[in-house]
Amino acid sequence: MAAVLDKTRPAAAREPMAVAKRLYGVMQAPVTPLNDDFSVDYDRFAKMVDFHVRNGAPAIAWPHHKAESPNLTMDERKRGAEVMVKTVGGRVPVSVFVGSLSEEDSLDLARHAQKIGADMILTISPYCRRPSQNEIFKSIVRIGTHTDLPVLTYNSPWRNGEGVEFTSELVERLIERLPNYIGMKDAGFHSEKFLDISRIALTMRPEFVIIMGLEHLLGSFPLGAKGSFSSCGAIAPNLCNRFYASLVANDWETARQCQYRITRLYKLFKDQYPSSLKGAMISMGRDAGPIRSPLPTASPERVAFLCKQLEELGVMDTEPHGW
Amino acid sequence: MTTFNPGFVHCPVTPFKADNSVDYELYGKILDFHLNNGADALALPMPQAEDISLTDGEQRELLRFAIRHVNGRVPVIAHVSDPGTMIAVERAKHAAELGAAAIASRPPYFWHPKPAMVAEHLVAIGSATKLPFFICTPPVEDPGTHMTAEDVLDVVKRLDNVVGLVDASMRFVFMAEVASKGPELRPDFRLMAGTDYIVSNNVLGGRGAFSQLASVAPMLARELYELCSKQQFTQARKAQEQIATLNHTLKQAGFAGLKGAMRAMGRDVGVPRPPVDALGEVEAGVLGERMAAMTFLEREPRGW
C-alpha cells in the first residue's frame, strides 16, 4: 500500500519533533464498529473516524483498548490502520497503537504503520509479564529502533500486574537512547509521578509531549500536559472541545465543571469498558455494534439506563446526533 | 453544620533525644519556627511526624504540650489515627478536652476491613467529639483498605461535622470525584491537599493544603499555596516543580530524608526513631550536596 503522507506532506512535517508540536488538545481514539456477526465494519469505522475529525479532533489514534485492540487479529489491526490513514487524509496527525501481547506482533505493526504513512506509533512493552524496568527499556528500544516513525510510549501502571509502568528514570534513559521518542500517553493519573516524569522529560527534550490516557487532564494541564486521548469523544465531542478551550484560556471554573462532567461520563462507560461506551453511542445515533467476547455487549436495559444518564447530564441536547 | 477553614497547615516533625524519648524543648522551637514562617494552622502528629512510632501516651502528651505552647496563636488539628477504633476514639475525646481545633483521622492501617467497616471506624472517631473532622487518605498506597470516593461520601452523609478530605493519594480521578460530589452533600465540604503537590489538588477543586516540606522550605511552600489559592495554577507551575524536585530528592534518602533536609537547613531535629534508620554520613552528604545545588532554596530561612 502506498504511503498516504508521502503524497500529502513535506518530509519536514514527519520529523519527530515537528510531529510532537502538532499534538495537543483532546485527541480522539475511535471505537471499532462491528457487524452483528462480530466482523469489523470498516465502512462504519471510516464514518467513525471522519465524525471525529469533522467534530474537532486534533489527532486520531487507533486501536486503543476502547477499540478492543486485544480482541482484534493482526490483519484486522493493519486493515483498520489503513482505513484510518486514508480517511483522515492528512487533515490531522494519526497515531497507530502497536502494543500487543507479543513483541513480534508489535514490531510487525510498527513496520506496517510506517509503510502506510502513519504519523507516529504508540507502544508499550508487552503486557502481563510484570517486566522489570530494564526489560521495558530494552523492549521499547527494540521497537523504537525498528521504525523511523516518532514513538509515544504508554505508561499504564495498573495495580494488578498486567500493566507496565514508566518511571522517570526509565523515561530519562529512553530519551537518551531514542531520538524519535517524542512523548508519553500517561495513565498514571498521579500528581507526584506525573511531575517526576515531566520535570525530567521536558528538561531533556522540551518538545516532549505528555498526553493523558483519558480526559483526566485538568490535574496535569497546568503542569505541562499537552492534551489527552479521549474516552467520551464518541458521545460528547463538544464537551471535549469546550473543556480544552477552557484549559487554554485558564478558565479554571469552566474547566472544572467540564472535568466533573467528563469524570461522571467516564464512570458510566467504565463498566465493562468499552461495552457501556458502545451502548451509550446507540442513544446518540451512532450505533457501533456489539462487543467481542469475552466482554459483554450492553443489554437493552443497560442501553436504556445509559440513555437516561446522558439525558440527566445534558448530553442529549448539547451534542451531535448521528454520523 | 460545622465549618472550618484552616488555610495553609504545617505538619511539624517530632524530635527525639539520643535515648529516643521525645525532646520537648526542641519541639517548642520547631512549633515556634512554623508559627513564625507562614503556618495558618498546625496538624500533629501527622505521618511524617512518625505518629505510628509514638505510644498512645506520647501522642496525648505531645498534643497537650503543643496546644499549651501554641496558646491559641493558630488552630491545632489533632491527628488521632490508629488501627484500633476504640483507641482512636479515646484519643479524639482527649484531644477535644485539651482544646484541639479539629480532629483528623485516616482509615485504619494494617487491617483490611470491608468498606462498610472502614466507614464505621471513621464515623466512630468523627462522632466522638463535636469538633470539625477531617478524613485523611494514607500517604502511602494501600497500607490498609483502599478508600474510594464512595467510601468518603458515605462518611460525609453520616457525619454532620465532616469538614473535608485531606488527600495524600494524589490520584486525579479520586480527587475529582470527591471535589465534585462532596460539596453537593455539604456546601462547605472541602478537598484539601495532604501533600505539597497542591496544583493538581486545587485545580481539581481542592482548597488549602497540609504541608510537610514547610519544615524545609516554608517560603516556597507558602508561595505555592498562595498562587493556588488565587487560582493562578499556570503561574504556580514553577514553584510546584521546585517542590517536586525537593521532594524527589528527599524521597531518595528514605523516610529519614525530611529530618536530614532540616539539618541541612540549619535546623537539627535529630534522627528518626527506630526502626527507621538515620541517614548515614554518606547519604547525608549526598542529600546536602543535592540541596546545595537547588538555588531556589537560597532564599529560605537557615537555622531557627
Chai-1 contact restraints between the chains, C-beta under 6 A:
chainA,res_idxA,chainB,res_idxB,connection_type,confidence,min_distance_angstrom,max_distance_angstrom,comment,restraint_id
A,F189,B,R171,contact,1.0,0.0,6.0,A-B,restraint_1
A,F189,B,F172,contact,1.0,0.0,6.0,A-B,restraint_2
A,F189,B,V173,contact,1.0,0.0,6.0,A-B,restraint_3
A,H190,B,M170,contact,1.0,0.0,6.0,A-B,restraint_4
A,H190,B,R171,contact,1.0,0.0,6.0,A-B,restraint_5
A,S191,B,M170,contact,1.0,0.0,6.0,A-B,restraint_6
A,S191,B,Y197,contact,1.0,0.0,6.0,A-B,restraint_7
A,S191,B,S200,contact,1.0,0.0,6.0,A-B,restraint_8
A,E192,B,M170,contact,1.0,0.0,6.0,A-B,restraint_9
A,E192,B,Y197,contact,1.0,0.0,6.0,A-B,restraint_10
A,L195,B,A244,contact,1.0,0.0,6.0,A-B,restraint_11
A,D196,B,H248,contact,1.0,0.0,6.0,A-B,restraint_12
A,R199,B,E241,contact,1.0,0.0,6.0,A-B,restraint_13
A,R199,B,A244,contact,1.0,0.0,6.0,A-B,restraint_14
A,H216,B,F172,contact,1.0,0.0,6.0,A-B,restraint_15
A,H216,B,V173,contact,1.0,0.0,6.0,A-B,restraint_16
A,L218,B,V203,contact,1.0,0.0,6.0,A-B,restraint_17
A,L218,B,L204,contact,1.0,0.0,6.0,A-B,restraint_18
A,G219,B,F172,contact,1.0,0.0,6.0,A-B,restraint_19
A,G219,B,S200,contact,1.0,0.0,6.0,A-B,restraint_20
A,G219,B,L204,contact,1.0,0.0,6.0,A-B,restraint_21
A,P222,B,V199,contact,1.0,0.0,6.0,A-B,restraint_22
A,P222,B,V203,contact,1.0,0.0,6.0,A-B,restraint_23
A,P222,B,F233,contact,1.0,0.0,6.0,A-B,restraint_24
A,P222,B,T234,contact,1.0,0.0,6.0,A-B,restraint_25
A,P222,B,R237,contact,1.0,0.0,6.0,A-B,restraint_26
A,L223,B,V199,contact,1.0,0.0,6.0,A-B,restraint_27
A,L223,B,R237,contact,1.0,0.0,6.0,A-B,restraint_28
A,N250,B,T234,contact,1.0,0.0,6.0,A-B,restraint_29
A,W252,B,Q231,contact,1.0,0.0,6.0,A-B,restraint_30
A,R256,B,G205,contact,1.0,0.0,6.0,A-B,restraint_31
A,Q259,B,A176,contact,1.0,0.0,6.0,A-B,restraint_32
A,Y260,B,S180,contact,1.0,0.0,6.0,A-B,restraint_33
A,T263,B,A176,contact,1.0,0.0,6.0,A-B,restraint_34
